[in-house]
Amino acid sequence: MTEQEQILKLREELHQHNYNYYVLNTPTISDRDFDMLMHQLQDLEKLHPEMNDPNSPTQRVGSDLNNEFVTVQHKRPMLSLANTYNKQEVSEFYERVKDGLQGAPFQICCELKFDGLSISLHYKNGILIKAVTRGDGTQGDDVTQNIRTIKTIPLQLPKEGNYPNEFEIRGEVLMPWTSFERLNKQREENEEPLFANPRNAASGTLKSKNSSVVAERGLDAYLYYLLGDNIPGDGHYQNMAAAAKWGFQVSKAMKLADTLEDIYKYIEYWDTERKNLPVATDGIVLKVNSLAQQRSMGMTAKSPRWAIAYKFQAEQAETTLRQVVFQVGRTGAVTPVANMDPIQLSGTQVRRATLHNADILEQLDLHIGDHILVEKGGEIIPKVVGKACPTDSDSQKISFITHCPACGNKLIRYEGEAAHYCPNDMECPPQIVGKIEHFVSRKAMNINSLGTEIIEQYYKQGLIHNANDLYTLKAEQLLNADETNKISVNNILAGIEESKNVPFERVLFAMGIRFVGENAAKSLARYFGSIKRLSTATLEELTQVNGIGDVIAGSIIRYFADERNRNFVNQLEKHGLKMKISQEQQEAKSDRLKDMSIVISGVFTHHSRDEYKEFIEKHGGKNVGSISGKTSFILAGDNMGPSKLEKAQKLGVKIMDETEFLRLIGEE
């Protein structure tokens, strides 16, 4: 696999992991493993600037947006922090700060990193007027009604408080261990799925449509950053001390460090003491204390240069291995999972842990009855990391299977990949169910009335064998004998019918062609215009599309070469799904940007980056990812990348703000 192909593969993986973490609240890898993949992608992208893509996971923050809430644009972007896991990298951060401030004296504010959901609270005249989640960093969900139920968040500040007329304060909404344990006990009694950890429980609770449910669950909040035009002073620590006097819950663990040694002492103390806290923490945040110095250091596209998060090493525990089972995912990838005696890890009881793949299973050299060491990577996903003592020579060794546990087909392993796959993608039950789940997901056909349990139930009953069968379902097939499920059945059928209005690019994404993610599907749909043209495209034609390389192109060709896939697509079309872009999308609005190559950079107020890309295409222009002498101009929002700004100035490329751009295309 070439480095360019690795970049495409890593981007697709990281987009999926972002979606699992922020939208579904069901991460499938640890924070550390995610960060390792991200670093790998960053390093490869540096080696291949020609592969620059503003939609790369390295260029944006993951999203937790929910369609049930009103989306609100952030006045100031809410960026994520770069992560580190050892003192050497903390030292390197400290030296970068020292170099960036050119030897000027500085202090570092050390504070705990709470494991919850980021929130932005807006106050006017001392009254809470709006609460918005981080979302994708530029816009988030308005959850004000739910936030009002959290008792530690003041709805109105004391009138005598010396606070600004308007300000924003950011923090973390979280669920204390006691609330988490009580909630999971209730859910277990009701035979409902348990939350994996307090962070997921807090996120799921805050996104509830019923604020009374939020009130019952006992959420908490710690505030950690004050923003506004007239905040008390230049010191972050001092500003948070002022916020505490106004009535906000600010962690008493915040401390100023004058030296690197002070930072190390803080880390060492809280690495142990955090286990006695009433809430979950997963690390420490280090920030340059002076706001003026923060501004002078600036931001990257994804994170501030003046702050970093140090992640604690995952907690380990010893237990006994009882069994290894093998699970099959939507793509056919087979994952070994350890079943073991229950243990407590990071406040939760753990009975299962991932063993990743055949290579890691072989390295661990596991046997039934082994005493194994288990940790929670990023304190979320349990994994086996080794043996606590040598294996009993008489015990049975665990070997990776050769055939699919679900359908019996012989497993295959593609060159350059760690996973083994079941090739029986049309008949293997877990793959079929997984594909239907993907088909109905929010970013695909958005049939939100069809959950995993219902899909599995319909499949077991023989009502559906692939996504096409959804469009042949009838009420009489789904109703109970006493028709007590009539409302839910009507909702399901209405959702299926409504999905016929979903645009072609999302239908293409829903088909589940390997490597064709949301962005690739959109590019392909706009370039070819219809499934008919796409299905007969050659490798050369496919690779002409922006962002489509040999890996994606080859996957598309293989997909349409299979007669079963062609029949599947034809049936979808007969059911009325959109297989070409709309007339409006096809028609250019003007040629005002004809022959222009335009780079987009920064965060915008009036429209999203994707909307501006559409404007450029509709008015005859071309979106490009990198600046060169051929660039016509840069459409720049707030926080334009400093490297792009420097290159534009060096090449004499014009920089245009969004107001000027909208005026140019007549979209004011």
C-alpha positions in Angstrom: 0.0 0.0 0.0 1.4 3.4 -1.0 1.7 6.3 1.5 -1.1 8.1 -0.5 -3.4 5.1 -0.1 -2.5 4.9 3.6 -3.6 8.6 4.0 -7.0 7.8 2.4 -7.5 4.8 4.5 -6.5 6.6 7.8 -8.9 9.5 7.0 -11.8 7.1 6.4 -11.0 5.3 9.7 -10.7 8.5 11.7 -13.9 10.0 10.3 -15.7 6.8 11.4 -14.1 6.9 14.9 -15.1 10.6 15.3 -18.7 9.7 14.4 -18.7 6.7 16.8 -17.3 8.9 19.6 -19.2 12.2 19.2 -22.5 11.2 17.6 -23.2 7.6 18.7 -21.4 7.9 22.0 -20.1 4.3 21.4 -16.3 4.6 20.8 -14.7 1.4 19.4 -11.0 2.3 20.1 -9.2 4.1 23.0 -8.3 7.8 23.1 -4.6 6.8 22.9 -5.1 4.5 19.9 -7.1 7.3 18.2 -4.3 9.8 18.9 -1.7 7.3 17.5 -3.7 7.0 14.2 -4.1 10.8 14.1 -0.3 11.4 14.6 0.4 8.8 11.9 -1.9 10.6 9.5 -0.4 14.0 10.4 3.1 12.7 9.6 2.0 11.2 6.3 0.2 14.4 5.3 3.4 16.5 6.0 5.3 14.2 3.6 2.6 14.6 0.9 1.4 18.2 0.7 -0.2 17.4 -2.6 -2.8 15.3 -0.7 -4.0 18.4 1.3 -7.7 18.2 2.1 -9.5 20.7 4.3 -11.9 17.9 5.3 -9.2 15.7 6.7 -9.7 14.7 10.3 -6.4 16.5 11.1 -8.1 19.8 10.1 -11.2 19.7 12.1 -12.8 18.8 15.5 -15.1 15.8 15.8 -18.8 16.5 16.0 -21.5 15.7 18.5 -24.4 17.4 16.7 -27.9 16.1 17.2 -30.8 16.8 14.8 -33.2 17.0 17.7 -31.7 20.4 18.8 -31.3 23.8 17.2 -27.8 24.3 15.8 -26.0 27.5 17.0 -22.9 29.1 15.5 -20.1 29.6 18.1 -19.0 33.2 18.4 -15.5 31.8 19.1 -14.4 28.3 17.9 -14.3 25.6 20.5 -11.1 23.7 19.6 -9.8 20.4 21.0 -6.5 20.0 22.7 -3.4 18.1 21.5 -2.7 15.1 23.7 0.4 13.8 25.3 1.1 10.7 27.4 4.6 11.1 28.9 6.7 13.7 30.7 9.1 14.1 27.8 6.3 15.5 25.6 5.3 17.8 28.4 8.9 19.0 28.5 8.8 19.6 24.7 5.5 21.6 25.1 7.1 23.7 27.8 10.1 24.4 25.6 7.8 25.3 22.6 6.1 27.8 24.9 9.4 29.2 26.0 10.6 29.6 22.4 7.2 30.9 21.2 7.3 33.7 23.9 10.9 34.4 23.0 12.2 34.1 26.5 9.5 36.3 28.2 8.6 35.1 31.7 5.4 33.0 31.8 3.3 30.7 34.1 1.4 27.6 33.3 -2.0 27.0 34.8 -2.4 23.3 35.7 -6.0 21.9 36.0 -7.7 18.6 36.0 -9.2 17.3 32.7 -12.7 16.2 33.5 -14.2 13.4 31.4 -17.5 14.8 30.2 -19.2 16.8 27.5 -17.9 20.3 26.6 -20.3 23.1 27.1 -20.4 26.9 26.3 -22.6 29.0 28.7 -23.6 32.6 27.7 -24.6 35.2 30.3 -26.1 38.6 29.8 -26.7 41.0 32.7 -25.9 38.1 35.0 -28.6 35.8 33.5 -28.0 32.5 31.6 -29.3 33.1 28.1 -27.8 30.2 26.1 -26.0 26.9 26.5 -24.4 25.2 23.5 -22.4 22.0 23.1 -19.1 22.0 21.4 -20.5 20.2 18.3 -18.0 20.4 15.4 -16.1 23.2 17.0 -17.7 25.9 14.9 -21.4 25.2 15.8 -23.1 23.1 18.4 -26.5 22.1 19.8 -28.6 24.5 21.9 -29.3 22.5 25.1 -30.2 25.5 27.3 -33.4 23.9 28.7 -31.5 20.8 29.8 -28.6 22.8 31.2 -31.1 24.7 33.4 -31.7 21.5 35.4 -28.1 21.2 36.6 -28.0 22.6 40.1 -24.3 23.6 40.0 -24.9 25.9 37.0 -26.2 29.3 38.2 -29.2 30.6 36.2 -28.8 34.1 37.6 -25.7 35.6 39.2 -25.8 37.7 42.4 -26.7 41.3 41.5 -23.8 42.7 43.5 -21.2 40.6 41.6 -18.6 42.5 39.6 -19.0 40.6 36.4 -19.2 41.9 32.8 -22.5 42.6 31.2 -21.9 39.9 28.6 -19.5 36.9 28.8 -19.0 33.3 27.8 -17.8 30.6 30.2 -16.9 27.1 29.1 -16.6 23.9 31.0 -17.5 20.2 31.2 -20.9 18.6 32.0 -20.3 15.3 33.7 -22.0 12.6 35.7 -20.6 11.9 39.2 -19.8 8.3 40.0 -22.7 8.0 42.5 -25.2 9.2 39.9 -23.7 6.9 37.3 -23.9 3.8 39.5 -27.5 4.6 40.5 -28.5 5.1 36.8 -26.9 1.9 35.6 -28.5 0.0 38.5 -31.9 1.3 37.4 -31.3 0.4 33.8 -30.1 -3.1 34.8 -33.4 -3.6 36.7 -35.4 -2.4 33.7 -33.3 -4.7 31.4 -32.0 -1.7 29.5 -28.5 -1.5 28.0 -26.0 -0.1 30.5 -23.9 3.0 29.9 -20.2 2.2 29.3 -18.9 5.0 31.5 -19.9 8.4 33.0 -18.9 10.4 30.0 -21.3 8.4 27.7 -24.0 8.7 30.4 -23.6 12.4 30.7 -23.6 12.9 26.9 -26.7 10.7 26.4 -28.5 12.5 29.2 -27.7 16.0 28.0 -29.1 15.1 24.6 -32.4 13.9 26.0 -35.5 15.5 24.6 -37.1 15.4 28.0 -35.5 17.9 30.5 -37.2 16.1 33.4 -35.1 13.1 32.6 -32.0 15.3 32.8 -33.1 16.6 36.1 -33.5 13.1 37.6 -30.1 11.9 36.6 -28.0 14.3 38.7 -25.6 15.8 36.3 -22.8 18.1 37.5 -20.6 20.8 35.8 -17.1 22.3 36.3 -16.2 25.5 34.5 -12.7 26.1 33.3 -12.4 29.0 30.8 -13.8 32.6 30.7 -14.1 34.6 27.5 -15.5 38.0 26.6 -14.5 41.6 25.8 -14.5 42.9 29.4 -13.4 39.9 31.6 -11.5 40.8 34.8 -7.9 40.6 33.7 -5.1 39.0 31.7 -4.6 36.0 34.0 -6.6 32.8 33.2 -6.2 31.5 36.8 -7.2 34.9 38.2 -10.3 35.1 35.9 -11.4 31.6 37.1 -11.0 32.7 40.7 -13.2 35.6 40.0 -15.8 33.3 38.3 -15.8 31.1 41.4 -16.8 34.2 43.4 -19.6 34.9 41.0 -21.1 31.5 41.8 -19.6 29.1 39.3 -18.2 25.7 40.3 -14.5 26.0 39.5 -12.2 23.2 40.4 -10.1 23.9 43.6 -7.4 21.7 42.0 -6.3 24.5 39.7 -2.7 25.6 40.4 -0.1 28.0 38.9 3.3 26.5 37.9 6.4 28.6 37.6 8.7 25.8 36.5 8.6 22.5 34.6 9.3 20.8 38.0 6.2 22.3 39.4 4.2 20.8 36.5 5.7 17.3 37.2 4.8 17.5 40.9 1.2 18.4 40.0 1.0 15.4 37.6 2.5 13.0 40.1 0.1 14.1 42.9 -3.1 13.9 40.8 -2.2 10.6 39.1 -2.9 9.0 42.4 -5.3 11.4 44.1 -7.7 11.5 41.2 -9.0 8.1 42.2 -10.5 9.7 45.3 -12.5 12.3 43.3 -16.3 12.1 43.0 -16.1 12.5 39.2 -14.2 10.9 36.3 -11.0 12.6 35.1 -8.7 11.3 32.4 -5.8 13.7 32.5 -4.4 17.2 33.2 -4.7 20.3 31.1 -1.7 22.7 31.0 -2.4 26.3 29.8 -0.3 29.4 29.4 -1.8 31.6 32.1 -1.5 35.0 30.4 -4.3 35.6 27.8 -2.1 38.1 25.9 0.6 35.4 25.6 -2.1 32.9 24.5 -3.1 35.2 21.7 0.5 35.8 20.7 1.1 32.0 20.4 -2.1 31.5 18.4 -3.8 28.3 17.1 -3.3 25.5 14.6 -6.4 24.4 12.6 -7.4 21.9 15.3 -5.9 23.1 18.6 -4.3 26.0 20.5 -0.5 26.2 20.7 -0.7 27.5 24.2 -2.3 24.5 25.8 -1.9 20.7 25.9 -3.6 17.7 27.6 -1.6 15.2 29.5 -3.4 11.9 29.6 -3.0 9.6 32.6 -1.8 6.0 32.1 -4.7 3.6 32.0 -5.6 1.8 35.1 -4.8 -2.0 35.1 -6.4 -4.9 36.9 -5.8 -8.7 37.1 -8.4 -11.3 36.3 -8.8 -14.8 34.9 -9.5 -15.6 31.2 -12.4 -18.0 30.8 -13.2 -17.9 27.0 -12.3 -16.1 23.8 -15.1 -15.5 21.3 -14.9 -14.1 17.8 -17.2 -11.3 16.6 -17.9 -10.3 13.0 -18.4 -6.7 12.0 -20.2 -4.9 9.1 -17.2 -5.0 6.9 -16.6 -8.7 7.7 -13.6 -7.9 10.0 -13.3 -10.6 12.7 -12.3 -9.4 16.2 -11.3 -11.8 19.1 -12.9 -10.8 22.5 -11.9 -12.1 25.9 -14.6 -13.2 28.4 -13.2 -13.1 31.9 -14.0 -13.0 35.6 -15.5 -9.6 36.4 -13.2 -6.8 37.6 -13.5 -3.1 38.5 -11.8 -0.7 36.2 -12.1 3.1 36.3 -15.3 2.8 38.3 -17.1 0.2 36.1 -17.4 -3.6 36.2 -15.7 -5.2 33.2 -16.3 -8.8 31.9 -15.2 -8.5 28.3 -12.1 -7.1 26.7 -10.8 -6.8 23.1 -7.9 -8.8 21.8 -7.8 -6.7 18.5 -6.5 -9.2 15.9 -4.6 -12.4 15.1 -1.1 -10.8 15.5 -1.8 -9.4 18.9 -3.5 -12.6 20.0 -0.3 -14.5 19.0 2.0 -12.1 20.7 0.0 -12.4 24.0 0.2 -16.2 23.8 -3.0 -16.7 25.8 -4.4 -19.9 27.3 -7.7 -20.6 29.0 -7.4 -20.0 32.7 -4.5 -17.5 32.3 -4.2 -14.7 34.8 -4.3 -11.7 32.5 -3.8 -7.9 32.9 -6.6 -5.7 31.6 -6.7 -2.0 31.2 -9.1 0.6 29.8 -7.4 2.4 26.9 -8.3 6.1 27.5 -10.5 4.7 30.3 -13.2 3.6 27.8 -12.4 0.5 25.9 -11.1 -2.5 28.0 -8.3 -4.4 26.4 -6.0 -7.3 27.4 -2.4 -6.0 27.6 -0.5 -9.1 28.9 -0.2 -12.0 31.4 0.2 -11.5 35.1 2.1 -14.8 35.5 3.3 -17.7 33.3 0.8 -20.0 31.7 -0.1 -23.4 33.2 1.5 -25.9 30.8 -1.6 -28.0 30.7 -4.1 -25.3 29.7 -5.5 -24.8 26.2 -3.9 -22.2 24.0 -6.1 -19.7 22.2 -5.5 -19.7 18.4 -7.1 -17.4 15.9 -10.0 -19.1 13.9 -9.7 -20.0 10.3 -13.4 -19.9 9.4 -16.2 -17.4 10.1 -18.0 -18.1 13.4 -21.3 -16.9 11.9 -21.4 -18.5 8.4 -18.5 -20.9 8.3 -16.7 -19.4 5.3 -12.9 -19.5 5.2 -11.4 -16.2 6.4 -9.1 -14.1 4.3 -6.5 -11.5 5.1 -5.7 -8.7 2.7 -2.1 -7.7 2.1 -1.0 -4.9 4.4 -4.0 -5.3 6.8 -4.0 -6.6 10.4 -7.6 -7.9 10.3 -9.0 -11.2 9.0 -12.2 -10.9 7.0 -15.2 -13.1 6.1 -15.6 -12.8 2.3 -19.2 -13.9 2.4 -20.5 -10.3 2.5 -23.9 -11.2 0.9 -25.0 -14.0 3.2 -23.1 -13.7 6.5 -25.7 -12.6 9.1 -23.6 -10.0 11.2 -22.5 -8.4 7.9 -26.0 -8.2 6.6 -27.4 -6.7 9.8 -24.4 -4.3 10.0 -24.9 -3.1 6.4 -28.6 -2.4 7.0 -27.7 -0.5 10.2 -25.3 1.6 8.1 -27.9 2.1 5.4 -30.5 3.6 7.9 -28.0 5.7 9.8 -28.4 9.5 10.1 -25.8 10.5 7.6 -27.1 7.9 5.1 -30.9 7.3 4.7 -31.7 8.7 8.1 -34.5 6.2 9.0 -34.1 7.0 12.7 -37.2 4.9 13.7 -35.2 1.7 12.9 -32.8 0.9 15.7 -30.3 -2.0 15.9 -32.7 -4.2 18.0 -35.5 -3.8 15.5 -33.3 -4.5 12.5 -32.0 -7.7 14.2 -35.5 -8.8 15.0 -36.8 -8.3 11.4 -33.8 -10.2 10.1 -34.3 -13.1 12.4 -38.0 -13.2 11.5 -37.0 -13.4 7.8 -38.7 -10.1 6.9 -35.5 -8.4 5.6 -32.4 -9.9 4.0 -30.9 -6.6 2.7 -31.8 -2.9 2.6 -34.0 -3.4 -0.4 -36.4 -5.4 1.7 -37.2 -2.4 3.9 -39.2 -0.9 1.0 -41.4 -4.0 0.7 -42.4 -4.1 4.4 -46.2 -3.9 5.1 -48.0 -3.0 8.4 -49.6 -6.4 8.7 -46.2 -8.0 8.8 -45.0 -5.9 11.6 -48.0 -5.4 13.9 -48.4 -7.5 17.1 -51.6 -9.6 17.5 -53.1 -6.9 19.8 -51.6 -4.0 17.7 -50.0 -2.4 20.8 -47.0 -1.5 18.6 -49.1 0.3 16.0 -47.6 3.8 16.6 -44.0 2.6 16.3 -44.9 0.5 13.2 -46.4 3.6 11.6 -43.3 5.6 12.4 -41.1 3.0 10.9 -43.0 2.8 7.7 -43.3 6.6 7.5 -39.5 6.9 8.0 -38.8 4.3 5.2 -41.2 6.2 2.8 -39.6 9.6 3.7 -36.1 8.2 3.0 -37.0 8.1 -0.7 -36.5 11.9 -0.7 -32.9 11.6 0.5 -30.5 13.1 -2.2 -28.4 10.9 -4.4 -25.0 11.5 -2.6 -26.4 10.1 0.6 -28.0 7.1 -1.1 -24.5 6.5 -2.6 -23.0 6.7 0.9 -25.7 4.4 2.3 -24.8 1.6 -0.2 -21.7 0.9 1.9 -19.1 0.7 -0.9 -15.8 0.1 0.9 -13.7 3.3 1.4 -16.5 5.5 0.0 -17.2 7.7 2.9 -19.6 10.7 3.2 -17.3 13.2 1.5 -16.2 10.8 -1.3 -19.8 10.0 -2.0 -20.6 13.7 -2.3 -17.7 14.3 -4.7 -18.6 11.3 -6.9 -22.3 12.2 -7.0 -21.6 15.7 -8.2 -18.9 14.7 -10.7 -20.8 11.8 -12.4 -24.4 13.0 -11.7 -26.0 9.6 -11.7 -25.5 6.0 -10.6 -25.6 5.0 -14.3 -22.5 7.0 -15.2 -20.7 6.1 -11.9 -21.3 2.4 -12.3 -19.6 2.3 -15.8 -16.7 4.7 -14.9 -13.1 3.6 -15.6 -10.2 3.9 -13.2 -8.9 6.9 -15.1 -12.3 8.7 -15.0 -12.7 8.0 -11.3 -9.3 9.3 -10.3 -10.1 12.6 -12.0 -12.5 13.3 -9.1 -11.0 15.5 -6.4 -10.0 13.3 -3.4 -10.5 10.0 -5.3 -7.4 7.9 -5.6 -6.6 4.4 -6.8 -7.8 2.7 -3.6 -11.3 4.2 -3.7 -11.6 3.9 -7.5 -10.6 0.3 -7.4 -13.2 -0.4 -4.7 -15.9 1.2 -6.8 -15.0 -0.8 -9.9 -15.0 -4.1 -7.9 -18.3 -3.2 -6.4 -20.1 -2.7 -9.7 -18.3 -5.6 -11.3 -20.3 -7.9 -9.0 -23.7 -8.7 -10.5 -25.3 -9.0 -7.0 -24.4 -5.4 -6.2 -25.7 -4.2 -9.5 -29.0 -6.0 -8.9 -29.1 -4.5 -5.4 -28.7 -1.0 -6.8 -31.3 -1.6 -9.5 -33.8 -2.7 -7.0 -33.2 0.5 -4.9 -33.9 2.5 -8.0 -37.1 0.7 -8.6 -38.2 1.4 -5.1 -38.0 5.1 -5.9 -34.6 6.1 -4.3 -32.8 9.0 -6.0 -30.1 7.7 -8.3 -29.1 11.0 -9.8 -28.5 14.6 -8.6 -31.4 17.0 -8.8 -31.9 19.4 -11.6 -31.1 22.3 -9.3 -27.7 20.8 -8.3 -26.9 20.2 -12.0 -27.6 23.7 -13.0 -24.8 26.3 -12.5 -26.1 29.6 -11.1 -23.6 31.7 -13.0 -20.1 31.8 -14.5 -18.8 34.5 -12.2 -16.1 32.2 -10.9 -15.3 30.5 -14.2 -11.8 29.2 -14.5 -11.0 30.4 -10.9 -9.2 28.1 -8.4 -10.2 29.0 -4.9 -8.9 27.9 -1.5 -11.1 28.0 1.6 -9.5 28.5 5.0 -10.8 29.4 8.5 -14.1 29.5 10.3 -17.1 31.3 8.8 -20.2 33.1 10.2 -22.8 33.1 7.5 -22.4 29.7 5.9 -20.5 26.4 6.5 -17.4 25.5 4.6 -19.4 22.8 2.6 -22.0 25.5 1.6 -19.2 27.8 0.4 -17.8 24.9 -1.6 -21.2 24.4 -3.2 -21.4 28.2 -4.0 -18.0 28.0 -5.7 -19.0 25.0 -7.9 -22.4 26.5 -8.8 -20.8 29.7 -10.0 -18.2 27.9 -12.2 -15.2 27.9 -9.8 -13.0 25.0 -8.6 -12.2 24.1 -5.0 -8.6 23.4 -4.4 -6.9 22.4 -1.1 -3.5 24.0 -1.4 -2.2 27.5 -2.3 0.0 28.0 -5.4 0.8 30.6 -7.9 -2.4 29.5 -9.8 -4.7 30.2 -6.9 -7.2 32.9 -7.9 -7.9 33.9 -4.3 -8.4 32.6 -0.8 -11.9 32.7 0.8 -10.8 33.4 4.4 -12.8 33.2 7.7 -11.6 33.7 11.2 -8.5 31.8 12.4 -7.1 31.3 9.0 -4.1 28.9 9.3 -0.9 30.9 9.8 1.1 28.8 7.3 -1.6 29.5 4.6 -1.5 33.2 5.4 2.2 33.3 5.1 2.3 31.4 1.8 -0.5 33.6 0.4 1.4 36.8 1.3 4.6 35.4 -0.2 2.9 34.5 -3.5 0.8 37.6 -3.6 -2.5 35.7 -3.6 -5.6 37.8 -2.8 -7.4 37.1 0.5 -11.2 37.7 0.4 -13.5 37.7 3.4 -17.0 36.0 3.2 -18.9 39.3 2.9 -16.9 40.3 -0.2 -17.2 36.8 -1.6 -21.0 36.7 -1.2 -21.2 40.1 -2.9 -19.1 38.8 -5.8 -21.4 35.9 -6.5 -24.6 37.9 -5.8 -25.6 35.9 -2.8 -25.6 38.7 -0.2 
